[in-house]
Amino acid sequence: MGLRIGICGTGAFADCFIPLFKAHPEVGQVVLCDLDAGKLQAKATQHGLSTTCPSLDELCQTEVDAIAIFSQNWKHGPQAVQALRAGKHVYSAVPSAISMDEIRDLVHTVEATGRTYMVGETSYYYPTAIYCRERFRKGDFGPIVYAEGEYYHDFDHGLYEVMKWRGGADWKRFAGGPPMYYPTHSTSMIIGVTGARMTQVSCLGWVDRHEDGLFRTDTNIWHNEFSNETALFRMSDGSMVRINEFRRIGHVGGERLNLYGTKASFEEQYLHKTWVDKHAGGCADLTELLSCAGVPATAAGGLSGLPAADAVHHGVSKVHPVERLPRQFVGLGNGHCGSHQFLVDDFVMACVSGRTPPNNVWAAARYLVPGLIAHESALRGGLQLAVPDLGEPPGQGR
C-alpha cells in the first residue's frame, strides 16, 4: 500500500508539507497527530484525511512506517529519539536538537536502530547552494579561502506570532533562545557546498536591549541575554567562515551566502547574486537565473490534462533539478526557495530505498553542533573552543 507516514504537529508549517507527503507516489497513507483535538480534526478535514492520532505516544504504537515531526522546535530531539526507538523512520523540522546531550543521543539512536533519519534543512536546496555546489564540484572556485553565512530574522517579522503559537501562555519562556541554537540555515549553506566541517570557533554575543524583555537571563529557559551572535570558525579544509544569527536587526531579513575561493567567488547581497571572477570580464549577474519564479513543467510526462496555469513547478529557480521530482508535485505549493518538494522526496525515497539522504543525522549534527559550541564561546567572552564531530554515515569513515 506504500509508505505510511504520521505527521506529528499540525501547525502552519506542517500545512506546507502534508499535501506533498499525501501526493508522493510512494506514500500510501498519511496520518495526522496533534495534542489539540479541535485543531487535529480541522486539519484532517482541510487536507481530506480520515485517520488521526491524539498523541505521539499513541502514534508510535501504530503501524506507520515513518513519522515527520513538526512540533515545537525544543521538542524535536527527544521526540525523534522516541520515534526511532519505536522502529519508525524520522523526518524532523529544524533544529534537530537543542543541546549536545540531545544531538549525541539522536546520532547514537540512529546508529543503534538502523532507521532512516533526515533533518528538513531548507537551505540545502536554496538555488544559491545548488549553484555553488555544482561549481565547487567542477573546481571553479579553487580552494575555499573564506565564506559567510547569515540568517537575519527580526522579531518584528512574524516571530512574535510564531512564538505565541508555539509556546502558548508561557511563550516568553521559550522565545528568547540563543540565536546560535538555530544556526542550520547558515551553516548548512557552506557545509552543504564544500563538505568541510567546522573545527574551531570564537563567538561574541550582543546583549539585547528591547523593552519586551524576551532576551533576559531571568525570563527564558536558556537564561540567555543575546539576541544577536557572530561566530568565526576554522574549517577542516583550512578556510575561515563567519556566521551571523541575528534576531534584532534593521533588515528585511533572510538567508545569505558568500563564498570566496582562490580562483573565483560567489557574492549574495539583498536582491542581487553575482559570480565574481579574478578578471572583470568573468563576472556574471546570476539574479535572474537564481530567482524562484517557477518553471514550466513541459518536460514532465502525463501533464496534458492540466490547465496551463497549473503545469508549473512552483517556487523553484532554473537551477533546481525539477526533473527528479514526482510529476504529482507539479502545481503544488513549494516554499523556502523551492526546497520543500525536494526535502519530501529525499525522505520518502530514502525510506523506500534504504539509501542515506543528504541531510542525514550526521550532517544534521555538523549543521547544529557548531552553533551550540559557538554560544558557549559567547558566554565565555569569545574564547576559542574546539567543535566536536559526531561522525559520518557508515562507509564514509570517521
N, C-alpha and C positions, 0 to 999 in steps of 0.2 A: 504493500500500500504506500510505500515511500517513507521518507523520514518523518518522524513525529516530533514536533518541536513545541515546547512550552515557553511562553513569554512571561517572565516574572517582572511585574511592574507594568502598568498600562497607562502611563502618563503621556504627555505631549510628545516626548522624544520617541517613545515606543510606537506612536501613531505613524511615524515615518517609516518604520521597518516592518510592521505587521503585514501591510499589503505585499511587500516584497517576499517575505517568507511564504505567505499564502500563495503567491503566483509562481514561485520557483517550481519547475517541473519535477524536481527530485524530492519535493516535500508533499507528503500525503495528508498531513493533519497539523493544524495549529491550535494549541490550547492556551487560553488566556488565564493568567493568575494575578490576583491582587487582593490585598487585605481589606480594601474598601469595597464592600459588596455592591453598593449602588453604582460606583464607577465601573466595576467589573461588568455588571450587566449592561450598562450603557455602551461600553466599548465592544462587548460581544455583539450587540445589536448593530452598532456602527459598522463593524467590519464583517458582518454576516457570518459569525462563528457561533457554533452551538455548544461547544464544550468548554467549561470553565473550571477553575480550581481556586479555593479560597485562601490558600497559603502555600508558601514554598515547601514547607514540611510535607504537605499532602501531595504537592506536585512531584516531589522526589519519590513518592511511593507509587506513582502511576507508571504506565508503560511508555511514556515519552522517551525518545532516544537522546534528545538534547534539550538544554534549557538556555534561553537567551535572557540575560539579566539587564534590566533597565530600571532598577530601583535606585534609591538614594546612593550617591557615589561613595559614601563612607561605609556602605554595606557590601560593596562588590566583592571584596576579597573573601570574607567569611562565607558569603552565600555561594560563591564559585566553588570553594572547597567542599561545602556541604553537598552541592550537586554532583561534583566529581566523585566523591566518596559513595554517592548513591548509584554510581555507574553511568552517569549522564555525561555526554559531551557538553561543553560550555562555551557560549559566546558572552562576552561581558563588555558593556559600555565602559569607557574610560572614567576614572583611572582603574587599573586592575586591583589596587590595594592602597592603603594609606600609611603603612608602616613597614619597616624591614622585617619584622616578625611575620606580618601577613604575606608579604611577597615571597619570603622564603618558604612558608607553609604552602603557598599556592604552587610554586615550582616543584617542591618535593611531592605534592599530591598528584600533579600531572605525571611525574616520573613514576610514581608508585602504581597509579591506576592504569596508565596507558591510554587514557581518554584524550580526545582532542580538546584543546583549549585555544581560544582565539580572543584577543582584545580588539575591540572595534575602533582602532585608531584611524580617524578620518584623514589626517594629514598625509598618510602613506599614499593615498590616491589623489591628492591635490595635483592639478596639472603641472605646477612648478616642480613638485617632487618627481612626477613621472618623466618630465622633460629632462631634468638634471640627472636622474638615474640613468637614463639611456645615454646621454652624452658622457657621463662619467664612465660607463661601461665601455664606451668606444675609445676612452683615453683622451677625449677632447679637452678636459680640464688640466691634464697632467696631475702630478701630486697635489693634494689639497693642502693649502697653507693656513687658511682661516675661514671660518664660517660664522654666520649669525642666524639665530632662530628667535622669533619673538611671538608672543601671544598677548595682545592688548585687549582687555575686556573690562571696561569701566563699569562700575556697579549701576550707573545710570542707564546702561544699555541692556536692560532686561534682567539683570542679576537679582535685583530685589524680588521681583516676581517669582523667579526660579527658586530662590532660597525659601521664600514663604510657602511655596507649593510643596517643596521637598521636606521642609522642617516642621511645618505645622505651627502650633502655638509656641514651640521652643526654637523657632527658626534662627534666632540670633545666636544661639549656642553653636550652630553649625555653619554659619555664614562666613565667619572670619578665618577660614583655613589658610595656612601658609600657601602663598601662590606657587611655590616650588613643589608643593604636594600635588599639583596639577600641571606637570611640565610637558606632557607627552605630545601635545600638538607641536611644540617647538623642537624637542629633542628628536622626535621620530623623523622630521623632515630632513635632518642631517644624517642620522644613523641609517635611515632607510635608503639614502642615496649612496653613501660611501661604504657602509658596512663596518666602519670603525666604531669602537666603543669608547666611552668616557672613562678615564682612569684617575684623574685628579681634579679637584675643584676648590675654588675660593669664591665665596659668595658674600654679598652685602645686602642688607635689607633697609627699606625706607619705612620709618616709623609713621604710622597713619595718624592724620590729624582731623579726620572728618567727624562732624558732630553726631553721626549716627552711632558711634561707639562700637561698631562691629569688630574692629581690629584692636582689641584691648585684652590684656592678659587675664582680666577677671570677667570677661564676657563670653569668650568662645572656649570650646572644649580643648582646643590646642594651646591655650594660653599664649596666643600669637598676636603680636602688635605690628607685623609687617604686612602692608597691603601691596607693596612692590618689592621684587627681589631681582637682582642682577648677578649672574654667575659667570665666571671664566673657567673653562675646562681645558685640560690637556686630553688629547685623544690618543688612541692606541696606534694611529698612523703618524703621530708626531705633530699633527696640526693643533690649532687652538680654536676654541669655539666660545662665543659669548651668547648666553641665553637670557632673555628678558621675560619675566612673568609679571605683568602689571595689572592691577585691579582698580587703581585710581590714576587715570591718565587722560589728559585732554587730547583725545584722538578718536577717530571714528571706529577704530578697533579692527581686529582680525589677526591672522597669522601671516608671518613674513619670513622668507628665506633668502639669505645672501650666501654665496659660495664662491670662494676665491682659490684658484689653482695657479700653478706656475705658468701655464700656457694660456688659460682663458678663465673667465669668471661669469657668474650669473648674479644680477642685481635686481631686487624687487623693492620698489617703493610703492606707496599707495597709488593704485590705478595704473602703474607702469611697471613693465617687466622687460629686462634687457639682457642680451648676450653680449659680453664685453670681451673683445679680443685684445691682444697686445697692440695690434695695429688698428688705427681708427677705421680703416676700410672693412674690418672684420666684425664690426659691431652690428647688432640687429635688434630692432624693436619687436618683441615677442608678445606684446599686449593682446593683440587680436587673436593670435594663434592659441594663447592660453586662456582666453575668455570662455567662461562656462555658459555659453549661449545656446547649447544644444546642437545636435547634428541630425540630419535626416537619417532615417532607418532604411534607406533604399537597398542596402546590401543584405538585410535580413530576409530570410525566407518566410513565406506564409503570411505576408502583411497586406496582401492585395485588398482584403476586405475592410481595412481600417481607413477612416477618414484621413485626409492629408494632414490635418492638424494633430492627429494622434500618432502618426507614423514617424515619431521623433524620439531619439534618445535624449530625454530632458536633463538639463543641468550639467552636461558634460562639455569638455573642450574638444578641439580637433586632435589632441594627442591622447585622449583616452582610448584604450583598446576595446571599443564597444562590440567588436566582432566576437569577443569571447563571452559576452553576456547572453543569457537565455532570451529568445525572441519575446517571451511572455513579459519581459520587463519594459518593452517598448511602450511609451506613452504613460508609464507610471512615474511617480514622484522620485526625485533623486537629489538629496540635499548635501550640504557641506562640500561644495565644489565638485559634485559628481561622484562622491565616494560611496554613498550608501549602497548602491546596487552592487558594486564590486566587493564590498565587505560581506554582504549577504551571500553572494555567490562563492566567495572564498570559503566561508564557513561551511556552507552546505556541501560543497564539493569535497572539502577536507573530511567531513564526517562520512560521506559516501565512499570515498576512495581510500581513506586512510593516510593520505599524504599530509605532511605538516604544512599548515598555512603560513604565509609570510609573517603575519602578526601573531606568532605563536607565543607561548608563555615565556620563553627565554628572551625573545625580542621585547615582550611587554616589560620584563624586568629591566632590560637595558634602556628602555624609554623612561621608566619610573625611578629606579634607584638613584640615578644622578641627582634628581630633584630632592629626594629625601635627604641625601648627604649634603646637598647644597644648603638646605635650610639649617642643618646642624652647623655648617660653617658660618652662616649668617649669625646664628645665636652666639658663636664664639668669635665674633668680630672679624670675620673673613679669613680665619685660619685655614690654611690649605690642608685638605683631607683626601685620603685615598677613596676611590669609588670602587666598592666590591663588585665582582662579576659573578652571576649565578649560573653561568654555563651556556651551552649551545644545544640545539636539537641533537638527538642521538645520531652518530655517524659524522658529525661535524667537529668533533674534538672538544676540548675544554680549554 
